[in-house]
Amino acid sequence: MKLQDFLNKLNSLPDFFPISIKLPDGSFVPPHFHITEVGELSYKFIDCGGEIHSESVCLLQAWVANDVQHRMYPVKLRKIMWMAVKAFEFNNSCVEVEYGSPAIQYNLSEVELTSTEATFILEGKETECLAPDKCGIKGCCNEGCCDE
């Protein structure tokens, strides 16, 4: 999901609307999660064919403590996101969520809205060859995290 789409959904939610995070295996992050960081993660890399790439994502870190009464609501997440957007130049990057121990990064694929809550649907990230023509690999899809 692109950052602007995420912010539009977040801004459309009532201040104290419950938020949940659904992992790719169908389980949920415990409801007392915190968003402890929002960062701009930029990196450059070279593929096996010698082509240089660069990528930038908006990374939200979800963390769970023992304060089981805590809840993340849109009003709080909007404040955190506002500070991040003001501090960084995201350029409508893809949104990713980091969670777990050890930490794993997931793509935020959609925000599913019901009458009772907003669920952030995460999907796993996959590796792929970015130079299939130079490696002789057939069937590479070369899709990014949130291609449209």
TIROTOR-873603 format. One record per atom (N, C-alpha, C): atom name; residue in three letters; residue number from 1; x, y, z. Coordinates in Angstrom, 1 decimal, decimal comma. Atoms other than C-alpha are relative to their C-alpha. Layout:
REC site code pos     c1     c2     c3
REC   CA  ALA NUM      X      Y      Z
...
end
This chain:
REC site code pos     c1     c2     c3
REC    N  MET   1    0,9   -1,2    0,0
REC   CA  MET   1    0,0    0,0    0,0
REC    C  MET   1    0,9    1,2    0,0
REC    N  LYS   2   -0,8   -1,2    0,1
REC   CA  LYS   2    1,3    3,4   -0,9
REC    C  LYS   2   -0,4    0,9    1,3
REC    N  LEU   3    0,2   -0,9   -1,1
REC   CA  LEU   3    1,7    6,0    1,9
REC    C  LEU   3   -1,2    0,8    0,0
REC    N  GLN   4    1,2   -0,9    0,1
REC   CA  GLN   4   -0,9    8,4    0,6
REC    C  GLN   4   -1,3   -0,7    0,2
REC    N  ASP   5    1,2    0,8   -0,2
REC   CA  ASP   5   -3,5    5,6    0,5
REC    C  ASP   5   -0,2   -0,3    1,4
REC    N  PHE   6    0,0    0,3   -1,4
REC   CA  PHE   6   -2,6    4,6    4,0
REC    C  PHE   6   -0,5    1,2    0,8
REC    N  LEU   7    0,4   -1,2   -0,8
REC   CA  LEU   7   -2,9    8,2    5,3
REC    C  LEU   7   -1,4    0,4   -0,2
REC    N  ASN   8    1,4   -0,3    0,3
REC   CA  ASN   8   -6,2    8,7    3,5
REC    C  ASN   8   -0,9   -0,9    0,9
REC    N  LYS   9    0,8    0,9   -0,8
REC   CA  LYS   9   -7,6    5,6    5,2
REC    C  LYS   9    0,0    0,3    1,5
REC    N  LEU  10   -0,1   -0,4   -1,4
REC   CA  LEU  10   -6,2    6,6    8,6
REC    C  LEU  10   -0,7    1,2    0,3
REC    N  ASN  11    0,7   -1,3   -0,2
REC   CA  ASN  11   -7,6   10,1    8,3
REC    C  ASN  11   -1,5   -0,2    0,0
REC    N  SER  12    1,4    0,2    0,1
REC   CA  SER  12  -11,0    8,7    7,5
REC    C  SER  12   -0,6   -0,7    1,3
REC    N  LEU  13    0,5    0,8   -1,2
REC   CA  LEU  13  -11,2    6,7   10,8
REC    C  LEU  13   -0,3    1,0    1,2
REC    N  PRO  14    0,2   -0,8   -1,3
REC   CA  PRO  14  -12,8    8,1   14,0
REC    C  PRO  14    1,2   -0,1    0,9
REC    N  ASP  15   -1,2   -0,1   -0,9
REC   CA  ASP  15  -10,3    9,1   16,7
REC    C  ASP  15    0,3   -1,3    0,8
REC    N  PHE  16   -0,2    1,1   -0,9
REC   CA  PHE  16  -10,9    6,1   18,9
REC    C  PHE  16   -0,6   -1,3   -0,5
REC    N  PHE  17    0,4    1,2    0,8
REC   CA  PHE  17  -11,7    3,4   16,3
REC    C  PHE  17    1,1   -1,1    0,3
REC    N  PRO  18   -1,0    1,1   -0,2
REC   CA  PRO  18  -10,0    0,0   17,2
REC    C  PRO  18    0,8   -0,3   -1,3
REC    N  ILE  19   -0,9    0,4    1,1
REC   CA  ILE  19   -7,0   -0,9   15,0
REC    C  ILE  19    0,6   -1,4    0,4
REC    N  SER  20   -0,7    1,3   -0,2
REC   CA  SER  20   -5,7   -4,5   14,6
REC    C  SER  20    1,0   -0,2   -1,1
REC    N  ILE  21   -1,0    0,4    1,1
REC   CA  ILE  21   -2,8   -6,0   12,6
REC    C  ILE  21   -0,1   -1,5   -0,2
REC    N  LYS  22    0,1    1,5    0,4
REC   CA  LYS  22   -3,3   -9,3   10,8
REC    C  LYS  22    1,3   -0,4   -0,7
REC    N  LEU  23   -1,2    0,6    0,6
REC   CA  LEU  23   -0,2  -11,3   10,0
REC    C  LEU  23   -0,3   -0,9   -1,2
REC    N  PRO  24    0,3    0,9    1,1
REC   CA  PRO  24    0,2  -13,3    6,8
REC    C  PRO  24   -0,5   -1,4    0,3
REC    N  ASP  25    0,5    1,4   -0,3
REC   CA  ASP  25   -0,5  -16,6    8,6
REC    C  ASP  25   -1,4    0,1    0,6
REC    N  GLY  26    1,4   -0,1   -0,5
REC   CA  GLY  26   -3,9  -15,3    9,7
REC    C  GLY  26   -0,1    0,4    1,5
REC    N  SER  27    0,0   -0,4   -1,4
REC   CA  SER  27   -2,9  -14,6   13,3
REC    C  SER  27    0,1    1,5    0,1
REC    N  PHE  28    0,0   -1,5   -0,3
REC   CA  PHE  28   -3,1  -11,1   14,9
REC    C  PHE  28    1,1    0,4    1,0
REC    N  VAL  29   -0,9   -0,6   -0,9
REC   CA  VAL  29   -0,5   -9,0   16,6
REC    C  VAL  29   -0,9    0,3    1,3
REC    N  PRO  30    0,8   -0,3   -1,2
REC   CA  PRO  30   -1,7   -8,7   20,3
REC    C  PRO  30   -0,6    1,4   -0,1
REC    N  PRO  31    0,7   -1,3    0,1
REC   CA  PRO  31   -4,2   -5,8   20,6
REC    C  PRO  31    0,7    1,2    0,7
REC    N  HIS  32   -0,6   -1,0   -0,8
REC   CA  HIS  32   -2,0   -3,9   23,0
REC    C  HIS  32    1,4    0,4   -0,6
REC    N  PHE  33   -1,2   -0,4    0,7
REC   CA  PHE  33    0,7   -3,2   20,4
REC    C  PHE  33    0,2    1,5    0,0
REC    N  HIS  34   -0,4   -1,4    0,1
REC   CA  HIS  34    2,6    0,1   20,2
REC    C  HIS  34    0,6    0,2   -1,4
REC    N  ILE  35   -0,8   -0,4    1,1
REC   CA  ILE  35    3,9    1,8   17,1
REC    C  ILE  35    1,1    0,9    0,5
REC    N  THR  36   -1,1   -0,6   -0,7
REC   CA  THR  36    7,3    2,7   18,4
REC    C  THR  36    0,9    0,9   -0,9
REC    N  GLU  37   -0,8   -0,8    0,9
REC   CA  GLU  37    8,9    4,1   15,3
REC    C  GLU  37   -0,7    0,1   -1,3
REC    N  VAL  38    0,4   -0,1    1,4
REC   CA  VAL  38    8,0    5,4   11,9
REC    C  VAL  38    1,3    0,6   -0,7
REC    N  GLY  39   -1,2   -0,4    0,6
REC   CA  GLY  39   11,0    5,7    9,7
REC    C  GLY  39    0,0    0,0   -1,5
REC    N  GLU  40   -0,3    0,1    1,4
REC   CA  GLU  40   12,2    6,3    6,2
REC    C  GLU  40    1,2   -0,9   -0,2
REC    N  LEU  41   -1,0    1,0    0,3
REC   CA  LEU  41   14,2    3,3    5,1
REC    C  LEU  41    0,4    0,1   -1,4
REC    N  SER  42   -0,5   -0,1    1,4
REC   CA  SER  42   16,3    4,0    2,0
REC    C  SER  42    1,2   -0,9   -0,1
REC    N  TYR  43   -1,1    0,8    0,3
REC   CA  TYR  43   18,7    1,6    0,5
REC    C  TYR  43    0,3   -0,1   -1,5
REC    N  LYS  44   -0,4    0,2    1,3
REC   CA  LYS  44   20,7    1,1   -2,6
REC    C  LYS  44    0,7   -1,4   -0,1
REC    N  PHE  45   -0,5    1,3    0,2
REC   CA  PHE  45   21,7   -2,3   -4,0
REC    C  PHE  45    0,3   -0,2   -1,5
REC    N  ILE  46   -0,4    0,3    1,4
REC   CA  ILE  46   23,2   -3,9   -7,1
REC    C  ILE  46   -0,6   -1,5   -0,2
REC    N  ASP  47    0,5    1,4    0,3
REC   CA  ASP  47   21,5   -7,0   -8,7
REC    C  ASP  47    1,1   -0,8   -0,6
REC    N  CYS  48   -1,0    0,9    0,5
REC   CA  CYS  48   23,3  -10,0  -10,0
REC    C  CYS  48    0,3    0,3   -1,4
REC    N  GLY  49   -0,3   -0,4    1,4
REC   CA  GLY  49   23,2   -8,5  -13,5
REC    C  GLY  49    0,8    1,3    0,0
REC    N  GLY  50   -0,8   -1,2   -0,1
REC   CA  GLY  50   25,1   -5,4  -12,3
REC    C  GLY  50   -0,7    1,3    0,0
REC    N  GLU  51    0,8   -1,3    0,0
REC   CA  GLU  51   22,2   -2,9  -12,3
REC    C  GLU  51   -0,1    0,5    1,4
REC    N  ILE  52    0,1   -0,6   -1,4
REC   CA  ILE  52   22,1   -0,5   -9,4
REC    C  ILE  52   -1,5    0,5    0,1
REC    N  HIS  53    1,4   -0,3   -0,4
REC   CA  HIS  53   18,7    0,0   -7,7
REC    C  HIS  53    0,0    0,8    1,3
REC    N  SER  54    0,2   -0,7   -1,3
REC   CA  SER  54   17,4    2,3   -4,9
REC    C  SER  54   -1,4   -0,1    0,3
REC    N  GLU  55    1,4    0,2   -0,4
REC   CA  GLU  55   14,3    1,9   -2,9
REC    C  GLU  55   -0,1    0,8    1,3
REC    N  SER  56    0,3   -0,7   -1,2
REC   CA  SER  56   12,7    3,9   -0,1
REC    C  SER  56   -1,4   -0,4    0,5
REC    N  VAL  57    1,3    0,4   -0,6
REC   CA  VAL  57    9,9    2,7    2,2
REC    C  VAL  57   -0,3    0,8    1,3
REC    N  CYS  58    0,4   -0,5   -1,3
REC   CA  CYS  58    7,9    4,1    5,1
REC    C  CYS  58   -0,2   -1,2    0,9
REC    N  LEU  59    0,0    1,2   -0,9
REC   CA  LEU  59    8,5    1,6    7,9
REC    C  LEU  59   -0,6    0,3    1,4
REC    N  LEU  60    0,6   -0,2   -1,4
REC   CA  LEU  60    6,3    1,4   11,0
REC    C  LEU  60    0,4   -1,2    0,8
REC    N  GLN  61   -0,4    1,0   -0,9
REC   CA  GLN  61    7,6   -0,6   13,9
REC    C  GLN  61   -1,1   -0,3    1,0
REC    N  ALA  62    1,0    0,4   -1,0
REC   CA  ALA  62    5,0   -2,5   15,9
REC    C  ALA  62    0,7   -0,8    1,1
REC    N  TRP  63   -0,7    0,6   -1,2
REC   CA  TRP  63    6,1   -3,6   19,4
REC    C  TRP  63   -1,1   -0,3    1,0
REC    N  VAL  64    1,0    0,4   -1,1
REC   CA  VAL  64    4,2   -5,4   22,2
REC    C  VAL  64    0,8   -0,1    1,3
REC    N  ALA  65   -0,6    0,0   -1,3
REC   CA  ALA  65    5,0   -4,8   25,8
REC    C  ALA  65   -1,0   -0,7    0,9
REC    N  ASN  66    0,9    0,7   -1,0
REC   CA  ASN  66    3,3   -6,1   29,0
REC    C  ASN  66   -1,1    0,9    0,5
REC    N  ASP  67    1,1   -0,9   -0,4
REC   CA  ASP  67    0,9   -3,2   29,3
REC    C  ASP  67   -1,2   -0,3   -0,8
REC    N  VAL  68    1,1    0,6    0,7
REC   CA  VAL  68   -2,1   -5,2   28,2
REC    C  VAL  68   -1,2    1,0   -0,1
REC    N  GLN  69    1,1   -0,9    0,1
REC   CA  GLN  69   -4,5   -2,2   28,7
REC    C  GLN  69    0,2    1,0   -1,2
REC    N  HIS  70   -0,3   -0,9    1,1
REC   CA  HIS  70   -2,7   -0,2   25,9
REC    C  HIS  70   -0,8   -0,3   -1,3
REC    N  ARG  71    0,6    0,2    1,3
REC   CA  ARG  71   -4,5    0,3   22,6
REC    C  ARG  71    0,5    1,1   -0,9
REC    N  MET  72   -0,4   -1,0    1,0
REC   CA  MET  72   -3,3    2,1   19,4
REC    C  MET  72   -1,3    0,4   -0,7
REC    N  TYR  73    1,1   -0,5    0,7
REC   CA  TYR  73   -6,0    4,3   18,0
REC    C  TYR  73    0,4    1,0   -1,1
REC    N  PRO  74   -0,4   -0,9    1,1
REC   CA  PRO  74   -6,1    6,4   14,9
REC    C  PRO  74    0,4    1,4    0,5
REC    N  VAL  75   -0,4   -1,4   -0,5
REC   CA  VAL  75   -5,8    9,7   16,9
REC    C  VAL  75    1,5    0,0    0,4
REC    N  LYS  76   -1,4    0,1   -0,4
REC   CA  LYS  76   -2,4    8,6   18,3
REC    C  LYS  76    0,8   -0,3   -1,3
REC    N  LEU  77   -0,8    0,3    1,2
REC   CA  LEU  77   -1,2    7,0   15,0
REC    C  LEU  77    0,1    1,2   -1,0
REC    N  ARG  78   -0,1   -1,2    0,8
REC   CA  ARG  78   -2,1   10,1   13,1
REC    C  ARG  78    1,0    1,0    0,4
REC    N  LYS  79   -1,0   -0,9   -0,5
REC   CA  LYS  79    0,0   12,2   15,4
REC    C  LYS  79    1,4   -0,5   -0,3
REC    N  ILE  80   -1,3    0,6    0,3
REC   CA  ILE  80    3,0    9,8   15,0
REC    C  ILE  80    0,3    0,2   -1,5
REC    N  MET  81   -0,2   -0,1    1,4
REC   CA  MET  81    2,5    9,8   11,2
REC    C  MET  81    0,2    1,4   -0,4
REC    N  TRP  82   -0,2   -1,5    0,4
REC   CA  TRP  82    2,2   13,6   11,0
REC    C  TRP  82    1,4    0,4    0,3
REC    N  MET  83   -1,3   -0,3   -0,3
REC   CA  MET  83    5,5   13,9   12,8
REC    C  MET  83    1,0   -0,6   -1,0
REC    N  ALA  84   -0,8    0,7    1,0
REC   CA  ALA  84    7,1   11,4   10,4
REC    C  ALA  84    0,0    0,7   -1,4
REC    N  VAL  85    0,2   -0,6    1,3
REC   CA  VAL  85    5,7   13,0    7,2
REC    C  VAL  85    0,7    1,3    0,0
REC    N  LYS  86   -0,6   -1,3   -0,1
REC   CA  LYS  86    6,9   16,4    8,4
REC    C  LYS  86    1,6   -0,2    0,0
REC    N  ALA  87   -1,4    0,2   -0,1
REC   CA  ALA  87   10,4   15,0    9,2
REC    C  ALA  87    0,7   -0,6   -1,2
REC    N  PHE  88   -0,6    0,8    1,1
REC   CA  PHE  88   11,0   12,8    6,2
REC    C  PHE  88   -0,6    0,4   -1,4
REC    N  GLU  89    0,6   -0,2    1,4
REC   CA  GLU  89   10,5   13,0    2,4
REC    C  GLU  89   -0,3   -1,4   -0,6
REC    N  PHE  90    0,4    1,3    0,4
REC   CA  PHE  90    8,6    9,8    1,8
REC    C  PHE  90   -0,3   -0,2   -1,5
REC    N  ASN  91    0,3    0,1    1,4
REC   CA  ASN  91    7,6   10,5   -1,8
REC    C  ASN  91   -1,0   -1,1   -0,3
REC    N  ASN  92    1,1    1,0    0,2
REC   CA  ASN  92    4,5    8,3   -1,5
REC    C  ASN  92    0,6   -1,4   -0,1
REC    N  SER  93   -0,6    1,3    0,0
REC   CA  SER  93    6,6    5,2   -0,7
REC    C  SER  93   -1,0   -1,0    0,4
REC    N  CYS  94    0,8    1,1   -0,5
REC   CA  CYS  94    5,3    1,8    0,0
REC    C  CYS  94    0,1    0,0    1,6
REC    N  VAL  95    0,0    0,1   -1,5
REC   CA  VAL  95    4,3    1,2    3,7
REC    C  VAL  95    0,3   -1,4    0,4
REC    N  GLU  96   -0,3    1,3   -0,5
REC   CA  GLU  96    5,9   -1,7    5,5
REC    C  GLU  96   -0,1    0,1    1,5
REC    N  VAL  97    0,1    0,1   -1,5
REC   CA  VAL  97    5,5   -2,9    9,1
REC    C  VAL  97    1,0   -1,0    0,5
REC    N  GLU  98   -0,9    0,9   -0,6
REC   CA  GLU  98    8,2   -4,4   11,2
REC    C  GLU  98   -0,5   -0,5    1,3
REC    N  TYR  99    0,6    0,6   -1,2
REC   CA  TYR  99    7,1   -6,8   13,9
REC    C  TYR  99    0,7   -1,3    0,3
REC    N  GLY 100   -0,5    1,3   -0,4
REC   CA  GLY 100    8,4   -9,7   15,9
REC    C  GLY 100    1,3    0,0    0,7
REC    N  SER 101   -1,3    0,1   -0,6
REC   CA  SER 101   11,4  -11,0   17,7
REC    C  SER 101    0,5   -1,4   -0,4
REC    N  PRO 102   -0,7   -1,0    0,7
REC   CA  PRO 102   13,5  -11,5   15,6
REC    C  PRO 102   -1,0    0,8   -0,9
REC    N  ALA 103    0,9   -0,9    0,7
REC   CA  ALA 103   12,0   -8,6   13,7
REC    C  ALA 103   -0,1   -0,5   -1,5
REC    N  ILE 104    0,3    0,4    1,4
REC   CA  ILE 104   10,4   -9,4   10,3
REC    C  ILE 104   -0,7    1,2   -0,6
REC    N  GLN 105    0,7   -1,1    0,7
REC   CA  GLN 105    9,4   -6,8    7,7
REC    C  GLN 105   -1,1   -0,6   -0,9
REC    N  TYR 106    1,1    0,4    0,9
REC   CA  TYR 106    6,0   -7,2    6,0
REC    C  TYR 106   -0,5    1,2   -0,8
REC    N  ASN 107    0,6   -1,1    0,8
REC   CA  ASN 107    4,3   -5,2    3,3
REC    C  ASN 107   -1,4    0,2    0,5
REC    N  LEU 108    1,4   -0,3   -0,3
REC   CA  LEU 108    1,1   -3,5    4,3
REC    C  LEU 108   -0,8    0,0   -1,3
REC    N  SER 109    0,6    0,2    1,3
REC   CA  SER 109   -1,2   -4,7    1,6
REC    C  SER 109   -1,3    0,7   -0,1
REC    N  GLU 110    1,3   -0,7    0,0
REC   CA  GLU 110   -4,5   -3,1    2,6
REC    C  GLU 110   -0,4    0,3    1,5
REC    N  VAL 111    0,7   -0,3   -1,2
REC   CA  VAL 111   -6,6   -1,6    5,4
REC    C  VAL 111   -1,4   -0,4   -0,2
REC    N  GLU 112    1,4    0,6    0,1
REC   CA  GLU 112   -9,8   -3,6    5,8
REC    C  GLU 112   -0,8    0,7    1,1
REC    N  LEU 113    0,9   -0,7   -0,9
REC   CA  LEU 113  -12,6   -1,6    7,4
REC    C  LEU 113   -1,3   -0,7    0,2
REC    N  THR 114    1,3    0,5   -0,4
REC   CA  THR 114  -15,6   -3,0    9,2
REC    C  THR 114   -0,7    1,1    0,8
REC    N  SER 115    0,7   -1,0   -0,8
REC   CA  SER 115  -18,2   -1,2   11,3
REC    C  SER 115    0,6    0,0    1,4
REC    N  THR 116   -0,5    0,1   -1,3
REC   CA  THR 116  -16,2   -2,2   14,4
REC    C  THR 116    1,5    0,2    0,2
REC    N  GLU 117   -1,4   -0,2   -0,2
REC   CA  GLU 117  -12,5   -1,9   13,6
REC    C  GLU 117    0,7    0,1   -1,4
REC    N  ALA 118   -0,8   -0,1    1,2
REC   CA  ALA 118   -9,8   -1,2   11,0
REC    C  ALA 118    1,2   -1,0    0,2
REC    N  THR 119   -1,0    1,1   -0,1
REC   CA  THR 119   -7,5   -4,2   10,3
REC    C  THR 119    1,1    0,3   -1,1
REC    N  PHE 120   -1,2   -0,1    0,9
REC   CA  PHE 120   -4,0   -3,6    8,8
REC    C  PHE 120    0,4   -1,4   -0,5
REC    N  ILE 121   -0,3    1,3    0,6
REC   CA  ILE 121   -3,5   -6,6    6,5
REC    C  ILE 121    1,4    0,0   -0,5
REC    N  LEU 122   -1,4    0,1    0,4
REC   CA  LEU 122    0,2   -7,6    6,2
REC    C  LEU 122    0,2   -1,2   -0,9
REC    N  GLU 123   -0,4    1,1    0,8
REC   CA  GLU 123    1,7   -9,8    3,6
REC    C  GLU 123    1,5   -0,2    0,0
REC    N  GLY 124   -1,4    0,2    0,0
REC   CA  GLY 124    5,1  -11,4    3,5
REC    C  GLY 124    0,8    0,6   -1,2
REC    N  LYS 125   -0,8   -0,5    1,0
REC   CA  LYS 125    7,9  -10,0    1,5
REC    C  LYS 125    0,8   -1,2   -0,6
REC    N  GLU 126   -0,7    1,2    0,6
REC   CA  GLU 126    9,6  -12,3   -1,0
REC    C  GLU 126    1,2    0,5   -0,8
REC    N  THR 127   -1,2   -0,3    0,8
REC   CA  THR 127   13,0  -12,4   -2,6
REC    C  THR 127   -0,3   -0,3   -1,5
REC    N  GLU 128    0,1    0,3    1,4
REC   CA  GLU 128   13,3  -12,4   -6,4
REC    C  GLU 128    1,3    0,4   -0,7
REC    N  CYS 129   -1,2   -0,4    0,8
REC   CA  CYS 129   15,9  -12,1   -9,1
REC    C  CYS 129   -0,5    1,2   -0,9
REC    N  LEU 130    0,3   -1,2    0,7
REC   CA  LEU 130   15,9   -8,6  -10,6
REC    C  LEU 130    0,6    0,1   -1,4
REC    N  ALA 131   -0,7    0,1    1,3
REC   CA  ALA 131   18,0   -9,6  -13,6
REC    C  ALA 131   -0,2   -1,3   -0,7
REC    N  PRO 132    0,2    1,3    0,5
REC   CA  PRO 132   16,3  -12,7  -15,0
REC    C  PRO 132    0,5   -0,2   -1,4
REC    N  ASP 133   -0,5    0,1    1,4
REC   CA  ASP 133   17,4  -11,9  -18,6
REC    C  ASP 133    1,5   -0,3    0,0
REC    N  LYS 134   -1,4    0,2   -0,1
REC   CA  LYS 134   21,0  -11,9  -17,5
REC    C  LYS 134    0,4   -1,3    0,7
REC    N  CYS 135   -0,3    1,2   -0,7
REC   CA  CYS 135   20,7  -15,0  -15,3
REC    C  CYS 135   -0,7   -1,2   -0,7
REC    N  GLY 136    0,7    1,1    0,7
REC   CA  GLY 136   18,5  -17,0  -17,7
REC    C  GLY 136   -1,1   -0,6    0,7
REC    N  ILE 137    1,1    0,5   -0,8
REC   CA  ILE 137   15,7  -17,3  -15,3
REC    C  ILE 137   -1,3    0,4   -0,7
REC    N  LYS 138    1,3   -0,3    0,7
REC   CA  LYS 138   12,2  -17,6  -16,8
REC    C  LYS 138   -1,1    0,0    1,1
REC    N  GLY 139    1,2    0,0   -0,9
REC   CA  GLY 139    8,9  -16,7  -15,0
REC    C  GLY 139    0,1    1,0    1,1
REC    N  CYS 140   -0,1   -1,0   -1,0
REC   CA  CYS 140   10,2  -13,9  -12,9
REC    C  CYS 140   -1,1    1,1   -0,2
REC    N  CYS 141    1,1   -0,9    0,2
REC   CA  CYS 141    7,3  -11,5  -12,2
REC    C  CYS 141    0,5    1,5    0,2
REC    N  ASN 142   -0,5   -1,3   -0,3
REC   CA  ASN 142    9,4   -8,5  -11,0
REC    C  ASN 142   -1,0    1,0    0,5
REC    N  GLU 143    1,0   -0,9   -0,6
REC   CA  GLU 143    6,5   -7,0   -9,0
REC    C  GLU 143    0,6    0,5    1,3
REC    N  GLY 144   -0,4   -0,6   -1,3
REC   CA  GLY 144    7,2   -4,6   -6,2
REC    C  GLY 144   -1,0   -0,2    1,1
REC    N  CYS 145    0,9    0,2   -1,1
REC   CA  CYS 145    5,5   -4,4   -2,9
REC    C  CYS 145   -1,4    0,6   -0,2
REC    N  CYS 146    1,3   -0,6    0,1
REC   CA  CYS 146    2,7   -2,2   -4,0
REC    C  CYS 146   -0,2    0,5   -1,4
REC    N  ASP 147    0,2   -0,4    1,4
REC   CA  ASP 147    2,7   -2,0   -7,8
REC    C  ASP 147   -1,4    0,1   -0,3
REC    N  GLU 148    1,4   -0,2    0,3
REC   CA  GLU 148   -0,5   -0,7   -9,2
REC    C  GLU 148   -0,3   -0,4   -1,5
end
